[in-house]
Amino acid sequence: MQAIQMTALTEAPAGVSAALEAVSGFDTALVNGFARVSEPQNAALAALAAGVAGSPLADAVAAAVSKVSTGAIGAEEVSALAAARAALLGAVHDALVDQADNALGRSRFEWSTTSDSAAPSPLAAGSRAWLGELAIAGWRGVDHDLVAAADQTVESLLADPALRRLAMLLDGFTAELGASAPIATMDRIPARRWADLWTRALLLSWRGAESTAPETVSGRLLPLGVDLHEHGTAVQAQLHGVLEVAGAPARRVRVSVVAAKVDTIVGPAIWQLLGTHRQLLTALAGHRTLEITDMPLLATGDLLWDDDRAKVGEAADPFVTATVQLPQAQAPAVAPLDRDPIHIAEPVLFEGYRFRDGAMELGDQRIRVELDALPSAGPLTTVAVTNSSLMIGLLRWDGGWSVRPLAVRRKVKSTLTDFHNGDWALGPTDPKVAKAQAKSGDAVAVLRERAGRLLRK
């Protein structure tokens, strides 16, 4: 069994704190905007420029900072600042991933850069202009008029399939800003989140069409665990697993399936929204493998899931997979735009630990466990996790290392019992939960019937 060296994760790599401090300073500067640059904002911009002084971005960022200070700021200047922010977070990401790989003794694919001569779409220029206006106004200067100014741009982007990624990001971003406007009255501003969205949108606006075609693979997929992400209007199930392909080393992959929802659909009922992925859900509920045929695989390790190209296979204990296959499986490369510490999610098998004060102790080291992130759509509870003896979890980083549980093994009436996030993919197996769900009625069926009735009118 592969052991994690917790001592290797005790201290953050050199330079991480300084880089994050520079990013935080810039995010704070964005709150009030660059219409009138104050002394603290000047210091934050100078720190950002200093952070990339030894990189190819140095000249562009230094020039942008100079222009911002004089009030002459345009799309190229704000884009340079966004690039500098992303570069610092990318450096932090790389340092932390290297630290985790060393602690776990793992290897990963390198990202292969491809020459992309495709020019950015002229339609994206409008988004850059609007994002520049946001930077000038700052979050506290955002009102309904400024948000509405992006409507035509978003509509144009949505009409072009090649720009759908940027369009969806801006559509969600403007909706979030609009729901919060006028932002000047807000007590607390999510500066980091909005700066993340602003940065990503600006960088996406400069990208040409994707030129790298996905690889097509066939083989056996062994699930490790599923991470559920639930929002008021959407749900995503992200499976982490090991893919075995004949004649090639095993590799780590992800499968993400998403469905729209309303906020009244919660708990085990959300699995019904993903019902079109029957093979995937059956494998999750039954702890079985999946035989996949000619399925697209991106360089990031993401399988573009097609349930028609998958077939449920034999039984496979995720804890055995985590013990035997996971340590040797090659980790995927990370795309440049995804190099942010918040995206780190490394599946790890933990054993020989104990819980104290809500934290996992491994020898003399402690690591926070994300008990507040346990989904209501599965059987994992705080009691199950804190009384477990074996765990598959995602090693994550958000200001420090933490673990998000995907599956645990614990004693129930002297019998070792496994609990996985995906156990209820075909319906709750806990009689009490199933009875409560039956008593409350099938919310998904009711909403579908009402929607059908409206469409027939």
C-alpha positions as CSV (number, residue, x, y, z in Angstrom):
1,M,0.0,0.0,0.0
2,Q,1.2,3.5,-0.9
3,A,1.7,5.6,2.2
4,I,1.3,9.4,2.2
5,Q,4.2,11.2,3.9
6,M,2.3,13.8,5.9
7,T,5.5,15.4,7.1
8,A,6.2,16.4,3.5
9,L,3.0,18.5,3.5
10,T,3.5,20.3,6.8
11,E,5.1,23.4,5.4
12,A,3.9,25.2,2.2
13,P,6.6,25.3,-0.5
14,A,8.9,28.4,-0.6
15,G,7.3,31.4,-2.3
16,V,3.7,30.2,-2.0
17,S,2.8,32.7,0.8
18,A,4.3,35.6,-1.0
19,A,2.6,34.8,-4.3
20,L,-0.8,34.4,-2.6
21,E,-0.3,37.7,-0.8
22,A,0.3,39.4,-4.1
23,V,-2.8,37.9,-5.6
24,S,-4.9,38.8,-2.5
25,G,-3.6,42.4,-2.7
26,F,-4.7,42.6,-6.4
27,D,-8.1,41.1,-5.6
28,T,-8.6,43.8,-2.9
29,A,-7.6,46.5,-5.4
30,L,-10.3,45.3,-7.8
31,V,-13.0,45.9,-5.1
32,N,-12.7,49.7,-5.5
33,G,-11.6,49.6,-9.1
34,F,-9.0,51.6,-11.0
35,A,-10.9,54.7,-11.9
36,R,-8.9,56.5,-9.1
37,V,-5.9,54.5,-7.9
38,S,-5.1,54.9,-4.2
39,E,-1.8,54.3,-2.5
40,P,-2.7,50.8,-1.3
41,Q,-3.8,49.9,-4.9
42,N,-0.6,51.2,-6.3
43,A,1.3,49.0,-3.8
44,A,-0.8,46.0,-4.8
45,L,-0.2,46.5,-8.5
46,A,3.6,47.0,-7.9
47,A,3.6,43.7,-5.9
48,L,1.8,41.9,-8.8
49,A,4.4,43.2,-11.3
50,A,7.2,42.2,-9.0
51,G,5.8,38.7,-8.8
52,V,6.2,38.2,-12.5
53,A,9.4,40.3,-13.0
54,G,11.5,37.3,-14.0
55,S,8.9,36.0,-16.5
56,P,8.0,36.7,-20.1
57,L,5.1,38.8,-18.8
58,A,7.4,41.3,-17.0
59,D,7.4,44.1,-19.6
60,A,3.7,43.9,-20.5
61,V,2.7,43.9,-16.8
62,A,5.0,46.7,-15.9
63,A,3.6,48.8,-18.7
64,A,0.1,48.0,-17.7
65,V,0.7,49.0,-14.1
66,S,2.2,52.3,-15.3
67,K,-0.8,53.1,-17.4
68,V,-3.3,52.1,-14.6
69,S,-1.5,54.6,-12.3
70,T,-2.0,57.4,-14.9
71,G,-5.7,56.4,-15.6
72,A,-5.0,55.2,-19.1
73,I,-6.2,51.6,-19.0
74,G,-7.6,49.6,-21.9
75,A,-8.3,46.0,-22.8
76,E,-4.7,45.0,-23.3
77,E,-3.6,46.5,-19.9
78,V,-6.3,44.7,-17.9
79,S,-5.6,41.5,-19.8
80,A,-1.9,41.7,-18.9
81,L,-2.9,42.1,-15.2
82,A,-5.2,39.1,-15.4
83,A,-2.4,37.1,-17.0
84,A,0.0,38.1,-14.2
85,R,-2.6,37.0,-11.6
86,A,-3.1,33.7,-13.3
87,A,0.6,33.1,-13.7
88,L,1.2,33.6,-9.9
89,L,-1.7,31.2,-9.1
90,G,-0.3,28.8,-11.7
91,A,3.1,28.8,-10.0
92,V,1.5,28.1,-6.6
93,H,-0.5,25.3,-8.1
94,D,2.6,23.7,-9.6
95,A,4.6,23.9,-6.4
96,L,1.7,22.3,-4.4
97,V,1.2,19.5,-6.9
98,D,4.9,18.8,-6.9
99,Q,4.7,18.7,-3.1
100,A,1.8,16.3,-3.2
101,D,3.4,14.1,-5.8
102,N,6.5,13.8,-3.8
103,A,4.5,13.0,-0.6
104,L,2.6,10.3,-2.5
105,G,5.4,9.0,-4.7
106,R,3.4,9.6,-7.8
107,S,4.1,10.6,-11.4
108,R,2.0,12.5,-13.9
109,F,1.9,13.3,-17.6
110,E,3.4,16.6,-18.8
111,W,1.3,19.1,-20.6
112,S,2.3,19.1,-24.2
113,T,2.1,22.6,-25.7
114,T,0.7,22.8,-29.2
115,S,1.1,25.7,-31.6
116,D,-2.2,27.3,-32.1
117,S,-2.3,29.8,-34.9
118,A,-6.0,30.5,-34.7
119,A,-6.7,34.1,-33.9
120,P,-9.1,35.1,-31.2
121,S,-12.7,35.7,-32.4
122,P,-13.6,39.3,-33.1
123,L,-16.8,38.7,-31.1
124,A,-14.6,38.2,-28.0
125,A,-13.4,41.8,-28.2
126,G,-16.7,43.1,-26.7
127,S,-16.3,40.9,-23.7
128,R,-12.8,42.3,-23.1
129,A,-14.1,45.8,-23.3
130,W,-16.9,45.1,-20.7
131,L,-14.4,43.3,-18.4
132,G,-12.2,46.3,-18.6
133,E,-15.1,48.5,-17.5
134,L,-15.6,46.2,-14.5
135,A,-12.0,46.7,-13.6
136,I,-12.3,50.4,-13.8
137,A,-15.5,50.6,-11.8
138,G,-14.5,47.9,-9.3
139,W,-17.0,45.6,-7.6
140,R,-18.4,48.4,-5.5
141,G,-19.1,50.4,-8.6
142,V,-21.2,47.6,-10.3
143,D,-24.8,48.5,-10.8
144,H,-27.6,47.1,-12.9
145,D,-26.8,49.3,-15.9
146,L,-23.2,48.1,-16.0
147,V,-24.3,44.5,-15.8
148,A,-27.0,45.0,-18.5
149,A,-24.3,46.4,-20.8
150,A,-23.0,42.9,-21.2
151,D,-26.3,41.4,-22.4
152,Q,-25.7,41.9,-26.2
153,T,-22.2,40.6,-25.9
154,V,-23.3,37.5,-24.1
155,E,-26.1,36.9,-26.6
156,S,-23.6,37.1,-29.5
157,L,-21.1,34.8,-27.9
158,L,-23.8,32.2,-27.2
159,A,-24.6,32.1,-30.9
160,D,-21.1,30.9,-31.7
161,P,-20.4,27.2,-30.6
162,A,-16.7,27.9,-30.6
163,L,-17.2,30.6,-28.0
164,R,-19.6,28.6,-25.8
165,R,-17.2,28.2,-22.9
166,L,-16.6,32.0,-22.6
167,A,-20.3,32.6,-23.2
168,M,-21.4,30.4,-20.4
169,L,-18.9,31.8,-18.0
170,L,-19.9,35.4,-18.8
171,D,-23.6,34.5,-18.6
172,G,-23.2,33.0,-15.1
173,F,-20.9,35.9,-14.0
174,T,-23.3,38.6,-15.1
175,A,-26.2,36.8,-13.5
176,E,-24.3,36.6,-10.2
177,L,-23.3,40.3,-10.4
178,G,-26.9,41.3,-11.3
179,A,-28.3,39.4,-8.4
180,S,-26.0,41.3,-6.1
181,A,-26.3,44.7,-7.6
182,P,-26.0,47.4,-6.4
183,I,-22.9,45.9,-4.9
184,A,-21.9,49.1,-3.1
185,T,-24.5,48.1,-0.4
186,M,-23.1,44.6,0.2
187,D,-21.5,44.0,3.6
188,R,-19.1,41.3,2.3
189,I,-17.8,41.0,-1.3
190,P,-16.5,37.7,-2.6
191,A,-13.4,39.3,-3.9
192,R,-11.5,36.1,-4.6
193,R,-14.3,34.4,-6.4
194,W,-15.2,37.4,-8.7
195,A,-11.5,38.0,-9.4
196,D,-11.2,34.3,-10.4
197,L,-14.2,34.6,-12.8
198,W,-12.9,37.9,-14.2
199,T,-9.5,36.6,-14.8
200,R,-10.6,33.4,-16.5
201,A,-13.1,35.3,-18.8
202,L,-10.3,37.7,-19.9
203,L,-7.9,34.9,-20.7
204,L,-10.6,32.8,-22.5
205,S,-11.4,35.9,-24.7
206,W,-7.9,35.8,-26.2
207,R,-8.0,32.1,-27.1
208,G,-8.5,30.8,-30.6
209,A,-10.5,27.7,-31.5
210,E,-9.3,24.5,-29.8
211,S,-6.9,22.7,-32.1
212,T,-6.1,19.5,-30.1
213,A,-8.5,16.6,-30.8
214,P,-9.2,14.2,-27.9
215,E,-7.7,10.7,-27.8
216,T,-10.1,7.8,-28.3
217,V,-9.7,5.0,-25.8
218,S,-11.1,1.6,-25.0
219,G,-10.5,-0.3,-21.8
220,R,-11.7,-1.0,-18.2
221,L,-12.6,1.8,-15.9
222,L,-12.3,1.0,-12.1
223,P,-14.1,3.6,-10.0
224,L,-12.4,5.0,-6.9
225,G,-15.2,7.4,-5.7
226,V,-17.5,10.1,-6.8
227,D,-17.5,13.8,-5.7
228,L,-20.9,15.4,-5.8
229,H,-21.2,19.1,-6.5
230,E,-24.7,20.6,-5.8
231,H,-26.0,24.0,-6.6
232,G,-29.4,25.5,-6.5
233,T,-29.7,25.2,-10.3
234,A,-27.3,22.4,-11.2
235,V,-25.7,19.1,-9.9
236,Q,-22.5,17.5,-11.0
237,A,-21.2,14.0,-10.2
238,Q,-17.5,13.7,-10.8
239,L,-16.1,10.2,-10.8
240,H,-12.4,9.6,-10.1
241,G,-11.1,6.3,-11.3
242,V,-8.3,4.3,-12.9
243,L,-8.4,3.4,-16.6
244,E,-6.7,0.3,-17.8
245,V,-6.0,0.2,-21.5
246,A,-4.3,-2.8,-23.2
247,G,-0.7,-2.3,-23.9
248,A,-0.4,1.0,-21.9
249,P,0.2,2.0,-18.3
250,A,-2.9,2.6,-16.1
251,R,-3.9,6.2,-15.8
252,R,-6.1,8.3,-13.6
253,V,-9.2,9.7,-15.2
254,R,-12.3,11.7,-14.3
255,V,-15.9,11.4,-15.5
256,S,-18.2,14.4,-15.0
257,V,-21.9,14.4,-15.7
258,V,-24.1,17.4,-15.1
259,A,-27.8,18.1,-15.0
260,A,-29.9,21.2,-14.4
261,K,-32.1,21.3,-11.3
262,V,-34.3,23.5,-9.2
263,D,-33.6,24.2,-5.5
264,T,-36.5,22.0,-4.3
265,I,-34.8,18.9,-5.6
266,V,-32.3,17.9,-2.9
267,G,-30.9,14.8,-1.2
268,P,-31.1,11.4,-2.9
269,A,-33.6,12.7,-5.5
270,I,-30.8,14.5,-7.4
271,W,-29.5,11.1,-8.7
272,Q,-32.8,10.9,-10.8
273,L,-31.7,14.0,-12.7
274,L,-28.7,12.0,-14.0
275,G,-30.8,9.0,-14.9
276,T,-29.8,9.1,-18.6
277,H,-26.3,7.8,-17.5
278,R,-27.7,4.4,-16.5
279,Q,-24.5,2.4,-17.0
280,L,-22.5,4.9,-14.9
281,L,-25.0,5.0,-12.1
282,T,-25.3,1.2,-12.0
283,A,-21.6,0.9,-11.7
284,L,-21.5,3.4,-8.8
285,A,-24.3,1.8,-6.9
286,G,-23.0,-1.7,-7.4
287,H,-19.2,-1.1,-7.0
288,R,-18.6,-2.5,-10.5
289,T,-16.2,-1.8,-13.3
290,L,-17.1,-0.1,-16.6
291,E,-16.0,-1.5,-20.0
292,I,-15.7,1.5,-22.3
293,T,-15.3,1.5,-26.1
294,D,-14.0,4.3,-28.3
295,M,-14.6,7.0,-25.7
296,P,-13.0,10.4,-26.1
297,L,-10.3,11.2,-23.5
298,L,-8.9,14.7,-23.1
299,A,-5.3,15.4,-22.2
300,T,-6.5,16.6,-18.8
301,G,-7.7,13.1,-18.0
302,D,-11.4,13.8,-18.5
303,L,-13.4,11.2,-20.3
304,L,-16.2,12.8,-22.4
305,W,-18.8,10.4,-21.1
306,D,-21.1,8.6,-23.5
307,D,-23.3,6.1,-21.7
308,D,-23.9,4.2,-25.0
309,R,-20.1,3.5,-25.2
310,A,-20.0,2.0,-21.7
311,K,-21.1,-1.3,-20.2
312,V,-21.2,-2.4,-16.6
313,G,-18.6,-5.1,-15.9
314,E,-17.6,-7.2,-13.0
315,A,-17.5,-6.3,-9.3
316,A,-14.6,-4.1,-8.2
317,D,-13.9,-3.0,-4.6
318,P,-12.8,0.7,-4.8
319,F,-10.6,0.1,-1.7
320,V,-8.8,-2.6,-3.5
321,T,-8.4,-0.4,-6.6
322,A,-7.1,2.4,-4.3
323,T,-4.6,-0.1,-2.7
324,V,-3.3,-1.8,-5.9
325,Q,-3.9,0.2,-9.0
326,L,-4.0,3.9,-7.8
327,P,-0.3,4.1,-6.6
328,Q,1.0,3.1,-10.1
329,A,-1.6,5.0,-12.2
330,Q,-0.2,8.0,-14.1
331,A,-1.8,11.2,-13.1
332,P,-3.2,13.5,-15.8
333,A,-1.6,16.7,-17.0
334,V,-3.1,20.0,-16.0
335,A,-4.3,22.4,-18.6
336,P,-2.8,25.9,-18.3
337,L,-6.1,27.6,-17.4
338,D,-6.8,25.0,-14.7
339,R,-3.5,25.7,-12.9
340,D,-5.1,27.1,-9.8
341,P,-4.6,25.6,-6.3
342,I,-8.4,25.5,-5.8
343,H,-8.6,22.8,-8.6
344,I,-6.2,20.4,-6.8
345,A,-8.1,17.1,-6.1
346,E,-5.8,14.1,-5.7
347,P,-7.5,10.8,-4.8
348,V,-5.7,9.2,-1.8
349,L,-6.2,6.1,0.4
350,F,-5.9,6.9,4.1
351,E,-5.5,4.3,6.9
352,G,-4.0,4.1,10.4
353,Y,-5.5,7.5,11.4
354,R,-7.7,8.7,14.2
355,F,-10.0,11.7,14.6
356,R,-9.7,14.4,17.2
357,D,-11.5,17.7,17.2
358,G,-12.8,17.2,13.7
359,A,-9.3,16.7,12.2
360,M,-7.6,13.5,11.0
361,E,-4.4,12.6,12.8
362,L,-1.7,10.5,11.1
363,G,1.1,10.1,13.6
364,D,2.1,13.6,14.8
365,Q,0.5,15.3,11.8
366,R,-3.0,16.7,11.5
367,I,-5.1,17.4,8.4
368,R,-8.5,19.0,8.2
369,V,-11.4,16.8,6.9
370,E,-14.1,18.6,5.0
371,L,-17.0,17.3,7.0
372,D,-19.2,20.2,6.0
373,A,-18.9,19.1,2.3
374,L,-20.5,15.6,2.8
375,P,-23.4,15.4,0.3
376,S,-26.9,14.6,1.4
377,A,-27.3,12.4,-1.6
378,G,-25.2,9.6,-0.2
379,P,-24.7,7.6,3.0
380,L,-21.6,9.4,4.2
381,T,-22.2,11.2,7.5
382,T,-20.0,12.9,10.1
383,V,-20.4,9.9,12.4
384,A,-19.5,7.5,9.6
385,V,-16.4,9.4,8.7
386,T,-15.1,10.1,12.2
387,N,-15.6,6.5,13.2
388,S,-14.0,5.0,10.1
389,S,-10.7,3.1,9.9
390,L,-10.1,3.4,6.1
391,M,-10.9,6.3,3.8
392,I,-10.7,7.2,0.1
393,G,-10.6,11.0,-0.1
394,L,-9.5,13.8,-2.3
395,L,-6.4,15.7,-1.1
396,R,-7.3,19.4,-1.7
397,W,-5.8,22.7,-0.9
398,D,-7.5,26.0,0.0
399,G,-5.1,27.9,2.2
400,G,-3.8,24.6,3.6
401,W,-4.2,20.9,2.9
402,S,-7.5,19.2,3.5
403,V,-9.3,15.9,2.7
404,R,-12.8,15.6,1.1
405,P,-14.1,12.0,1.9
406,L,-15.5,9.9,-1.0
407,A,-15.8,6.6,0.8
408,V,-15.1,5.1,4.2
409,R,-15.0,1.7,6.0
410,R,-16.2,1.5,9.5
411,K,-17.5,-1.1,12.0
412,V,-21.3,-1.4,12.3
413,K,-22.3,-3.8,15.0
414,S,-18.9,-5.5,14.9
415,T,-19.0,-5.8,11.1
416,L,-16.8,-3.8,8.7
417,T,-19.1,-1.9,6.4
418,D,-18.3,0.3,3.4
419,F,-20.0,3.6,2.7
420,H,-19.6,5.4,-0.7
421,N,-20.9,8.7,-2.0
422,G,-22.3,6.8,-5.0
423,D,-24.1,4.1,-3.1
424,W,-27.5,5.7,-3.6
425,A,-27.1,6.3,-7.3
426,L,-30.0,4.0,-8.1
427,G,-31.9,5.0,-4.9
428,P,-31.2,5.1,-1.2
429,T,-30.3,1.8,0.4
430,D,-30.9,3.0,3.9
431,P,-34.5,1.9,4.8
432,K,-35.1,5.0,6.9
433,V,-34.0,7.4,4.1
434,A,-36.0,5.4,1.5
435,K,-39.1,5.6,3.7
436,A,-38.8,9.3,4.2
437,Q,-38.3,9.9,0.5
438,A,-41.4,7.8,-0.4
439,K,-43.4,9.7,2.2
440,S,-42.4,13.1,0.8
441,G,-43.2,12.1,-2.7
442,D,-41.2,12.0,-5.9
443,A,-40.3,15.7,-6.5
444,V,-38.6,15.0,-9.8
445,A,-41.6,13.1,-11.2
446,V,-44.0,15.8,-10.1
447,L,-42.0,18.6,-11.7
448,R,-41.6,16.6,-14.9
449,E,-45.4,16.0,-15.0
450,R,-46.1,19.7,-14.5
451,A,-43.5,20.7,-17.1
452,G,-45.1,18.2,-19.6
453,R,-48.5,19.7,-18.9
454,L,-47.3,23.2,-19.5
455,L,-45.7,22.1,-22.8
456,R,-48.9,20.5,-24.0
457,K,-51.0,23.6,-23.4
